[in-house]
Each structure stands twice: as structure tokens, then as C-alpha cells.
């Protein structure tokens, strides 16, 4: 039984505790059933999970309700990601990308653009966030994709890569250089439906924990001015606002993976015998379990501090989000590595939950700002730069 004592922390309200309990019960009943239904086809599994989560109402927190717009509740996003990740990494991925993919529309979209949100919240459409490029990852100012004015339209040209949901998404929020100013100040965000002429999937990318990823190519993609999300030239602000909101949720997903690894390790230590006694009787094993529990609680405090601060109205949580993302993902990697060690050969056996967690966690230390970049962000914020 996973530890739920953290839900009594003052970061949460009763509605958060109720949401976490109901989602946990739903996950226990439905996950990871979708994988068995879809077989080894990750695209099909994602479509199944989007539909399941949408129909059950669990995608509602990923985007604002155009009929009753309220700010995105970051604590609910984090609790959902933590719970889903503890049960099923692909379900967490699906939820996360619906939120990240529509974040720009939720925060800056027009009423017409926000018409998409009813479909993404209901699981009827899949969203994607297209920021990274072959030569521009964490360094957004180095972006090379361009959008040039052509009469009343824009012509979008260039490539994006490592795009989650690439190839299966129905809409992309794409960032391109429009040149109003040098560097990061001359970037604009666009809403690009997947069937727009000139948009193609140049390559599908395979990674150690299977997820739908792709390199996208844009060849003179014609977009109306109404496709601009926010204001022209303010795409960097849009991107950073979205990442500020969703970066703590990456830490929450890592926290979910770490909690599952700790739970599996506790069960292993109680049930497995070594030299005629349970593993749990060995002081060295107890030391590992203590370190794991410490890392989990410390990560949770940082994650939910950041989420609470954002929900309390902080305009930016750059420092808090960076700390949460960095610490939670790095420490989850260590927790899961210890879990693999405690499981011995089973820990590296294909299909074992601990082996799956080992593959799932690694990417979280890279995407949405790699660990080393988070250290730079924290240092600059701490120095007041």
C-alpha cells in the first residue's frame, strides 16, 4: 500500500485529496489494461489511453474549460501525474502531453483556438508541443525554424525534433522565429492542425521506454494570422509560461516512479530471504530503504511547494520549478537504481516493473530542461540574474 500521508500536508485542499483517492482507485481497476488490448503498438496504446482517460474525465485538468475558464490547477496536475506514473508510465505520458500540448492555448489562446480544448479534454484529439529542434533544445534562442509574413499569412519552414506525440497528434503548438527582435524576443507560437499541407513526419524516433516521438518537417506551411497564439514576437514568453506551469509535473511523475520503486522494494525486502532471514533484517538493506524513503519525501516537498506557489498566484515559479524538477528526477533515478539492485536478476529482467521504471525515469532528466540546465537556472535565480 503506497504511503499517502503526504496528502495531509498543508499544500493540499480536500478536493485534491478526493481527486487523488478517486484516481488511484480508477487506475487500480483499469491500468495497465490498455497495453494488453493494444499489444506492442505504442501508437495504438496511446490512442486507447487518451480515449479511456478522456471518457473517465481525468483529462479535464489538462486544459482550461472554455465555458468556465479557471486557472490551471498545478497541484491537481501534479497529483494526477504522480498517481498515473505509479501505475503506468505510458498513461502518465498521455496525460502530460495533453496538458503540455495545449498549455499555450489554455494560457494565451483566443476563444476560437480554445475550441480545441473541449476535444483534448474529452480524449477526442491528441495534442503536441513542438519547441525542440535538431540544433536547439534547452537553448530556445538558437531556434532556426522560421515563419515569414506573406500577405496576411505566415509561411512556416524548418524542422522540429523529439516531439512527443509526433505522428499521432491532431494539433501542434509550434514555435518559430518571426524576427520582430533578435534572439528569444523574435519568436512566435502557432496553432498548426496536423492535416495542414506542408507538415510531414520526417522520422519516427525510438527510445528505451517506447513513446511516440518524431521529427517533423515544415515546408512552406501556410498559416493564417489567426493561428498565432498570444502575440507575434512573444513566443518565448508563451513557451516559458507553459514550462513554468508544467515543469513541476515532471518532478511529480518522477515522484510517482520513485514511490512505485520504493513500494516494490519494501515488498521484496519482506518476502525475499537471504541466509535464512528476510532481506529486511539486513542493516544494509534497511539503509537503502531509508535513503529511498528520504529521497521520496524530500522530492515530494519540493514538487508540491512549487505547485502550491503557482496555485497561490505566484506570477513565475522559475526557481521553485527548476529545483523540483532537478531534485525529483535525479533522486528518482537513484531510488530506482537501488530498487534494481535489491531485486537482483529480476531487476533487469525484461517486463519486470522495476526494469520498466529504470527505462522510464531516464528521459525525465533530459526533457523540459536537462538537469544541468536546471542548475544554471537555479544559480541565476539565486544570484538574482
N, C-alpha and C positions, 0 to 999 in steps of 0.2 A: 504494500500500500504506500503510495508516494506521500511524502511529507507535505501537508497543506497548512501547516502552522503559519507560514508566511502570509496567508490571506488575512490574518488578524492584524497585520501591520497597519499603521495609520495611513498608509498610502492609498488604501482601498476603501470604497463605499460598499454598502450591502449589495448594490446592483452588480458590482464587479465580482463579489463572492458568489452570487447566484449564477452569473454568467459562466464562471469557471466550473462550478459544480455541474450545471446542465450540459456544458460542452464535454466535460470529462465523461459523463455517463453516455452521451451520444457516441463519442469516439470509441469507448469500450464496446459498444454494440455494433458499430459499423466499420471500424478500421482495424487492420488494413485489408478489408474485404475487396475493395475496388481493385487491388492489384491482382487478386486471383481471377476476377472477372475479365480483366483486360489482358491477362497473360504478361508477356515480356514487352509488349508495345507500350513504351513510356508515353507517347503522344495520346494513345487511347486511354491510358490510366489517368492522365491529366484531364482529359475531357470528361471522364467519368466522375472524377473527384470534384471538378468545378460544378458539374450538374448536381451532385449529391449535396455539396456544401451550400450551393445557392438555394436549392429547393428546401433545405432544412433551415434556411435563414442565417447561416453562420457567416456568409459573405457580407451581410449588411454593414458591419463596422468598417469595411474596407474603403467606403466612399460615402460622401455626404448624400443625404436624401434630398433630391432637388425640390420635392414638395414641402419639406420641412427641414431646411438646411441648418444643421448644428455642427460645431467644430468636430473634427475627427477626435475620438477619444483614444489617446495613445495608451492608456492603461488597459483598455479593452483589447486593443490591437496586440499588446504585449502578452496579456494573459492568454489570448487565443493562440498566438504563435507558440508560446511555451507549451500549452496543452497539446496542440496538434503535433508539435515536434516530438514530444514524449511518446506519442502513439505511432506516428507515421511521418517520416521526413518528407515524403512527396506531398502529403496533404498540407504540411506547413508551407512548402514551396508554392503550391497552388494558391493558398490564401494570401501569402506575402506578395505574390506578383499581381494579384488583382488589386491590392492596395497601392503598391509602388507604381504599377502601370497606369493607374487612374489618379494618382496623387496630384499631378499638375492640374487636372480637370477639376478635382474636388476643391483645390485651394484657389485656383485662378480662372477656371473655365467660365464661359458665358452660359446663359440658360440653354441655348441651342446645343452647345458642346456637352453640357451636363445631362442631356437626354440619353447619352450613352450609359450613364451610371445606373439607371434602372436595370439595364440589361446585364451589366457586370455584377451588380449586387445580387441579381437573381440567378446567376450562373448561366446566362444565355449568351454571353460574349466574353471573350478572353482578352486581357489587356497586357501590354508590354511597355517597358521604359527603355528607350533607345538613346543612351548617352555615350557609352564607351566606343572607342574607335581603335583601329589597329595600332595607331601611334599616340593615342590619347585615352588614358584610363583615369587615374586619380587627378591628372593634370588637365582639367577641363579646358583651361585657356589655350591648350595646344590643339584644339579641335580643328579639323580640316574640312568636314562636310559643310557645304555652303547652300544658302538659299538666296537667290538673286531675284530682285524685282523684275517682272516682265509685264508691263502694263499694270493691271490691278491684281495680278497674280504673283506667285513666287515659283521659281524653278529650283527644286531641291536636287542636289547631286553630291554623291560621296558614298562612304561605307560606314556601317556600324557593326561592331562585333561583340561577342559574348553577351548577346541579347537573350535574356531569359524569356521563354515563350516564343522565341523567334521561330517562325514557321507554322505555329498553331494559333497565333494571336489574331483577333479580329480588328484590333486597333493598336496603333503605336503612338506614343508620345515621343516625338523625335526632336532632338536639339541640333541646330545648325547655325553656322556663322552667317550673320546678315550684315555685319560691317558697320553698324552705327558708331562704334568706337573700337579701339584696339583691345586685344586680349579678351578677358572674360566679359567685358561690358558690351561686346557686339554680337551676342548670341541670342537666338530666339527659339522658343518652343512651339512645335506644330503638332496638331492632331492629324494623324495620317491613317485612314482606314486601310486595312490590309489589301483590299482589292484595287487600290489606286494604281493606275497604269504607270509603269516605270519602276515600281517597287518589286524586287525579286529577292528570293532567298538564295544567296550565293553559295552557302555552305552550311551544313548541319555539323555541329561540334559535339563530340563525345567526351564525357568526363568520367571520373572514377565513381561518382554517385550519379547515376543516369537521371538527367533532367533535360527538357527540351531547350536547347541553346542553338543560336545560329549567327552567321554573319550575313548582314543584309546589304543589298546594293540599291542605290537610288540613282536612276539615270533620267535626268530632266523630268522629275516628278512634278507635275503642275498642281499647285495648291492655291486655292482662293485665299484672299486676305483673312477671311473668316476662320481659317484653320489656325491662325495664331492664337496660342494660349497665353493669356496675360497681355503684355505689351511687347512690341518689337524691340529688340535690343536688351530685354530684361530676362532672357532665358537663364542666365546664370543665377539670378535671384530665384527664379522658379525652381531650378534644379536643387539649389541649396535648401530651399524651404521644404521641398519634398523629402530630401535626405535627412534634414533635421528631424522631421516627423517620424520617418520610418527607420532611421539608424538604430534607435534603442530596441526596435523589434528584432533586429538581427541578434542582438545580445540576448533577447528573450528566447529566440529559437535555440541558440547555443545553450541556454539555461535548461530548456526542455530536454535537449540531448543529454546534457550532463546529469540531470535528475534521473533519466532512464538508466544511464550507465551506473549511477550510484545504487539505484534500486536493484538492478541485475547483479551487481557486485555483492550487495548485502545478502541476497538470496543465495548466491554462490558460496559465500563465506559460511553461511549457516548450514547449507546442505552438503557441501563437499568435505570429505575427511582426508586428513593427511597425518600419517604416523599415528593412526588410531584415534584422532580427535578432530573436531570441526576446524576448518581453516580459521574461523572467527576466534579461536582460542589463542592463535599465534599473535604475539605482540606486534610483530612486523606488519601483519595483515591489518590489525587494529589501527596501526599508524597510518597505513594507506587510506583506510576508510575515514579516519579523522581528517586527513588532508582533503579528501574528496568532499566531505560534508562542509568543511570550512570554505573551500572554493565555491561551492554551490551557493551558500548563504551570502558570501561577500558579493558574488556576481549578482544575485537577486537584489541586494540592496542598491547597487549601482544602477541596474536596469530600471527598477521601479522608482528610484529617485528621479531619474531623467524623465520618465513617463509622467510622473506626478507633477514635476515642474512645468512641463509643457501643457498639461491639462489645467494647471492653475493660472495659465495666461502668460507665461514667460514668452517674449517675442522670439527669442533664439535660445536654444539649449546646446549650442555647438560643443562646448566643453563637456557638459554632462553626458551628451550623447556619445561623444568620442570615447570618454572614459568607460561608459557602459559597454560599448561595442568592443573596444580593445580588451578590457579585462575579461568580460564574459566569454568571448570567443577563444582567447588564449588559454584561459583556465579550463574551459570545457574540453579543449584538446588534451590537456594534461589529465583531467579526470577520466576521459575515455581511454587514454593510453594506459592508465593504471587499471581500468576495468579489463582491458585486453590482457594485461599481464596476470591479473588474478584469475582469468578464465583459462589460462594456458592455451593448449592447442585449439580449444573451442573458440577462443577469442579471435582467431584468424581463419576460422572455417567459414567458407562462403555461405551466406544465408543466415548465419547466426546474428542475432540482434546487435551484439557488441561489435561484430565485424562491420555491420551496416552503419552503425554510429561512427565508427572510425573513418569510414569513407565520407559520410555526410558532413562531418564537422569541418573538414579541411578547407572547403571553399569559403566558409563563413569568415575566415581570417583574411580573405582576399577581396571579396566583392563588397560594394558600397563603401570603399575606402579600406585599403590594406592596413594591417596592423602598424607597420612603420609609418604610414601616412597619418594614422590616428595619433601617434606620438608627436609628430610635427604639429598637428592641430592643437593638441593639449598644451604643448610647450608654448606655442604662440599665444594661445588664450591666457595661459598662466602669466606670461610676460606682459600681457596687455597689448600684444601686437595685432 
